[in-house]
Amino acid sequence: MVPTILRRTDLEKRLGLSRSSIYKMMDEGEFPRPVRIGRRAVGWLAEDIEKWFEAMQGVSADD
């Protein structure tokens, strides 16, 4: 199965976060790191973002 990959602009729109907020949270270890999808392109695994969002909401992934 091929994972769903979200680009930064998709994250900004879906989560309502700015580019600087995303990278600041990554630097602080509070946001998932992206995966390399090309020479100059990265993206985030949708599954990692869903888990992060659930953790932010205090909801277990098993619920």
C-alpha positions as CSV (number, residue, x, y, z in Angstrom):
1,M,0.0,0.0,0.0
2,V,1.3,3.4,-0.9
3,P,1.1,5.9,2.0
4,T,-0.7,9.2,1.6
5,I,1.8,12.1,1.6
6,L,0.9,15.7,2.4
7,R,2.9,18.6,1.1
8,R,3.5,21.6,3.4
9,T,0.9,23.8,1.7
10,D,-1.7,21.0,2.3
11,L,-0.7,21.0,6.0
12,E,-1.0,24.7,6.3
13,K,-4.5,24.6,4.8
14,R,-5.7,21.6,6.7
15,L,-4.3,22.5,10.1
16,G,-4.4,26.3,9.9
17,L,-0.7,26.5,10.7
18,S,1.9,28.8,9.1
19,R,5.1,27.5,7.6
20,S,7.1,29.0,10.4
21,S,4.9,27.4,13.1
22,I,5.3,24.0,11.5
23,Y,9.1,24.2,11.3
24,K,9.3,25.7,14.8
25,M,7.3,22.8,16.3
26,M,9.5,20.4,14.3
27,D,12.7,22.0,15.8
28,E,11.1,21.6,19.3
29,G,10.2,18.0,18.7
30,E,6.5,18.7,18.8
31,F,5.6,17.9,15.2
32,P,6.4,15.0,12.9
33,R,9.4,15.3,10.6
34,P,8.9,15.1,6.8
35,V,10.1,12.4,4.6
36,R,12.1,13.0,1.4
37,I,10.0,12.3,-1.7
38,G,12.4,13.8,-4.3
39,R,15.7,15.6,-4.7
40,R,14.2,18.9,-3.4
41,A,10.8,17.8,-2.2
42,V,9.5,16.6,1.2
43,G,6.1,15.6,2.5
44,W,4.6,14.4,5.7
45,L,3.0,11.0,6.0
46,A,-0.8,11.5,6.6
47,E,-0.7,8.7,9.2
48,D,1.9,10.6,11.2
49,I,-0.1,13.8,11.0
50,E,-3.3,12.0,12.1
51,K,-1.5,10.6,15.1
52,W,0.0,14.0,16.0
53,F,-3.5,15.6,15.8
54,E,-5.1,12.9,17.9
55,A,-2.4,13.4,20.5
56,M,-3.0,17.1,20.5
57,Q,-6.7,16.5,21.1
58,G,-6.0,14.0,23.9
59,V,-7.6,11.2,22.0
60,S,-6.0,7.7,21.8
61,A,-5.5,6.2,18.4
62,D,-7.2,3.1,19.7
63,D,-10.5,4.9,20.5
